[in-house]
Amino acid sequence: MRLADVPQYPAYFVAHDLFMNGAMDVFPCVSLEVAKLNASRATERADSLGMDGVRYEAYEKLPRRKVWKFHANRVLETAA
């Protein structure tokens, strides 16, 4: 998916797959605070499980990288 095909949202919660050159799973969020909370919780969970193939970030504007999947049906309104 191209970056131009991603709809505009106030913020995005992104899982960067480190084995696919940073390809992104993108989840739209209602605010940057919600995206940051989701990213910190996901990072803590991944660290506790010893997962090292993914990095979680919160963005207002997506970086110029490959969008692997955009999860349009899951707009995050609170921390998961």
TORVEX-36734 format. One line per field, with one value per residue (C-alpha): residue number from 1; residue in three letters; y, z, x. Coordinates in nm, 3 decimals. Layout:
BEGIN
vexgu (NUM | ...)
zavo (ALA | ...)
py (Y | ...)
pz (Z | ...)
px (X | ...)
This chain:
BEGIN
vexgu (1 | 2 | 3 | 4 | 5 | 6 | 7 | 8 | 9 | 10 | 11 | 12 | 13 | 14 | 15 | 16 | 17 | 18 | 19 | 20 | 21 | 22 | 23 | 24 | 25 | 26 | 27 | 28 | 29 | 30 | 31 | 32 | 33 | 34 | 35 | 36 | 37 | 38 | 39 | 40 | 41 | 42 | 43 | 44 | 45 | 46 | 47 | 48 | 49 | 50 | 51 | 52 | 53 | 54 | 55 | 56 | 57 | 58 | 59 | 60 | 61 | 62 | 63 | 64 | 65 | 66 | 67 | 68 | 69 | 70 | 71 | 72 | 73 | 74 | 75 | 76 | 77 | 78 | 79 | 80)
zavo (MET | ARG | LEU | ALA | ASP | VAL | PRO | GLN | TYR | PRO | ALA | TYR | PHE | VAL | ALA | HIS | ASP | LEU | PHE | MET | ASN | GLY | ALA | MET | ASP | VAL | PHE | PRO | CYS | VAL | SER | LEU | GLU | VAL | ALA | LYS | LEU | ASN | ALA | SER | ARG | ALA | THR | GLU | ARG | ALA | ASP | SER | LEU | GLY | MET | ASP | GLY | VAL | ARG | TYR | GLU | ALA | TYR | GLU | LYS | LEU | PRO | ARG | ARG | LYS | VAL | TRP | LYS | PHE | HIS | ALA | ASN | ARG | VAL | LEU | GLU | THR | ALA | ALA)
py (0.000 | 0.344 | 0.613 | 0.836 | 0.573 | 0.598 | 0.818 | 1.117 | 1.066 | 1.272 | 1.004 | 0.654 | 0.358 | 0.172 | -0.165 | -0.167 | -0.516 | -0.518 | -0.821 | -0.653 | -0.329 | -0.148 | -0.233 | -0.089 | -0.222 | 0.102 | 0.152 | 0.490 | 0.666 | 0.946 | 1.133 | 1.128 | 1.054 | 0.734 | 0.632 | 0.695 | 0.497 | 0.204 | 0.216 | 0.219 | -0.066 | -0.275 | -0.210 | -0.315 | -0.632 | -0.718 | -0.660 | -0.881 | -1.161 | -1.119 | -1.023 | -0.842 | -0.839 | -0.550 | -0.187 | 0.018 | 0.391 | 0.670 | 0.924 | 1.226 | 1.193 | 0.860 | 0.831 | 0.760 | 0.385 | 0.093 | 0.050 | -0.323 | -0.312 | -0.036 | -0.151 | 0.079 | -0.126 | -0.071 | 0.298 | 0.307 | 0.530 | 0.398 | 0.196 | -0.169)
pz (0.000 | -0.082 | 0.183 | -0.024 | 0.004 | 0.384 | 0.506 | 0.728 | 1.104 | 1.401 | 1.490 | 1.411 | 1.620 | 1.412 | 1.445 | 1.248 | 1.138 | 1.172 | 0.945 | 0.649 | 0.640 | 0.874 | 0.692 | 0.891 | 1.030 | 1.079 | 1.322 | 1.315 | 1.650 | 1.771 | 1.932 | 1.968 | 2.341 | 2.265 | 2.007 | 2.252 | 2.527 | 2.292 | 2.174 | 2.526 | 2.640 | 2.333 | 2.380 | 2.746 | 2.652 | 2.373 | 2.606 | 2.875 | 2.619 | 2.470 | 2.124 | 1.925 | 1.571 | 1.612 | 1.723 | 1.820 | 1.757 | 1.766 | 1.483 | 1.383 | 1.029 | 0.894 | 0.797 | 0.434 | 0.445 | 0.310 | 0.457 | 0.486 | 0.615 | 0.716 | 0.976 | 0.885 | 1.080 | 1.412 | 1.500 | 1.846 | 2.087 | 2.409 | 2.501 | 2.407)
px (0.000 | 0.126 | 0.153 | -0.078 | -0.355 | -0.369 | -0.659 | -0.585 | -0.626 | -0.505 | -0.246 | -0.127 | -0.007 | 0.251 | 0.420 | 0.747 | 0.848 | 1.226 | 1.269 | 1.095 | 1.297 | 1.060 | 0.736 | 0.446 | 0.119 | -0.074 | -0.364 | -0.543 | -0.595 | -0.820 | -0.529 | -0.152 | -0.186 | -0.380 | -0.119 | 0.167 | -0.008 | -0.066 | 0.296 | 0.439 | 0.214 | 0.295 | 0.667 | 0.652 | 0.464 | 0.709 | 1.005 | 0.854 | 0.803 | 1.150 | 1.024 | 1.291 | 1.149 | 0.908 | 0.922 | 0.615 | 0.585 | 0.327 | 0.312 | 0.109 | 0.244 | 0.361 | 0.726 | 0.803 | 0.821 | 0.630 | 0.281 | 0.236 | -0.123 | -0.362 | -0.615 | -0.905 | -1.158 | -0.976 | -0.968 | -0.806 | -0.995 | -0.839 | -0.535 | -0.571)
